[in-house]
Structures are given as C-alpha cells and as structure tokens.
C-alpha cells in the first residue's frame, strides 16, 4: 500500500456535492481515504471572471501504481462531468479536477505524470488544505515540510476554510 496526497478542486455546479461524490468514488475505485481537510474557497488561479473554486486535500492509501492511479482519477473526473478540450491550453472552469500531489516519497517525471506536483509549493490553495492534514510531511524534492513551504509561499491568493468535511 502506498500513501497518496490529492487535491480536489472545482468551480462549476454544486461544488461541495461533487467533492463528496469524488471522495466516495475514490473510496470505491482507488483505496481507503484516510484523512480529508476542510473545504476551502479560493479565487481562481490563472483565470479571470469565473466562479471561485472549492478545494479539499486528502490522504489515501492505495495499491495502484502511480500511472494506474492517474488513469482512474481521469476516469472519475470524466464520470463527474469534466470535459477536457485538447485545443485549450489555458486553465478553464471545471466541475472537478483531481491532482496527485504526492505518491509516497516517489519522484516521477514522465510525459504523462510529474510527481510531486510541480507547482504545489507556489500555490496557497494547495498548501493551506494540505497543511491542515499533513503539516510535517516532507516534500521529497525540496526536503522541507508542508508547513515550511506554506510559510515561505509568496502566493497572494488566500484559501479560506468555509466548513469542515464531515463524512
């Protein structure tokens, strides 16, 4: 079993309901969800004039390889209404986005997958909910804890906890 940290985000439709459905599907298809952060509302990063995002970080245990995990996460996104347009290279609104932040302490760089997530240290909307559930986790590339990365983050977009996750 491998411990994995994910970030869920979305800004279309009933954002909270989609997150709850995503967590249920993760439990069914991926492994055991061990810990879930509060719901955080954040301004869109890299986008203008769209609804705020709802984000949640979670820790889970899985038997899937990193690539198999990615494939299942993409299937879950599609099942919950995410439609990817290969012609659009910018960020776009979506009902759900599931990012793999960490796959244990693995460092993976391939054409389909980069782990740890290459931008997490620069984004408070990732670090704040992740810090709630794993403040002492050590980033395998930077060799710093999540709390240290958050304290050093220069991002000016705040993530605001709006309510705890209750299973």
N, C-alpha and C positions, 0 to 999 in steps of 0.2 A: 504494500500500500504506500502511496505517495501523498504527501500533504501539498495541497494546491491552494493558492490565494487567487480569487477572481474579483473583478469589479463589474457590477451590473449598472447599466445606465440607460435612460430613455427619456424622451420628451414629447411623445405623441400618445394620445389616448389616455386611458386610466393608468397612469404610470405606476402607481402602487400595486394595483391588481396584476399588472404584467410582471412586476418584480416577484410577487407572491407565486404566480404561476411558474415563473422561471425557476424559483427555488424548489418547487415541487417537482418539476421536470429534472432538475439536477439530481435530486434525491432518487428519482426513478432510473435515470439513464447514465449517471456519471459515478455516483458514490454516495457517501454519507456527508451531508452538510453538518459540520461540527460547530460553527460559530457564524453569527451574522451581525453586522454592525447596525446602527440606527439608520433610518432613511435620512439622506442629506439632499437638500436642494441647492443647486448651483447654477450660476449663469452659464450659458453655453460657451465652451472654449473653442475659439477659432470660427465662430459663427455669429451672425448678427440677425436681429429681428426675428428670433424664434423663441418658442416657449422654453422656460428654464428646464434643466434636467433634474431628474431624481436619480440619485446614486446610492448604491449599497455595496459594501465589501463583504466577502465571505471566505471562510476557510472550509475546505472539504478534504476528504480522504478518498482516493480513487485507485483502482487497479489499472486504469487506462494509461497507455503511453501518452506522451505529450501530444504527438500528432493525432492519435486516435481521439484524445480529449478535444483538440481543436475541431475535428470533424463533427463530433457530437454537438459541440457548442454552436457551430454554424447551422446544424440541423434544427436545434432548439430555437435559435433566432428566427429562422425561416418559418418554423411552425407557429411562432408567436407574431408573425406578420412583418418581419423585416424583409425588405426587398432591396437587394444591392444592385445598383446600376453601374456596370463596369465602365461606362463612359464618364461617370462623375468621379473626379479625383479629389475633390474637396470634401470637407465634413458635410453631412446632411442630417436632417431630423430623422428620428427612428423610434419605433416603439421599444426596442431592446437592443442593447449592444453588450456583449459579454467579452471582457478582456481577461486573458490569462496574465496575471501579474507575476506570479512565481510558481514554478513547478519544483517543489522541494528547494534544493540549492543548485539545481541544474542551470547551466548556461548553454543556451541553444541558439544558434544562428543558422537559419536555413532560408531558402527562398520563400517558404510558406509561414515560417514561425520564428519569432525572436523572443526569447525568454532569458532574463527578466524583461518585462515590458520596457521598451527603450526610452519612454518618456515619463515614466511614473514619478521620478524624482523631481520633475519640474511642474507637477500639477497638484495643487492642493485638493482638487475634487477627488483625487485618487488617494493622496496621503492621509487626509483627515479621517475618512471612514476606515482606512486600513490601519491607521494608528490606534483607533478605538479597539480593534480586535487583536492587533499584533505589534504593539509599540516596540518590543525588543527584538523582533525578527531582524536578522542581519542580511542586508542586500548582498548577494554573493559577488557582485562586480565591484561595488563601491566600498564594501566592508564597513558599512555604517548601519545603525539601527534605523527603523522607520521613524521613530521619534526624532532622531538627529536629522534625518533627511527633511522632515517636516519643518523643524526649527530653522533649517538653512534654506528652505524653499523661498524663492523670490516671486512666485506667482502672486498676483494681486487679486485674483478671483477667490472669494471666500466660499467655503462649503458650510452650510448652516444645517445643523441637525433639526429635523422637524418633528420626528417621533421615533420611539424605539420600534424595532422589529419584534413582533410577537408571533410566535409560531402557533 
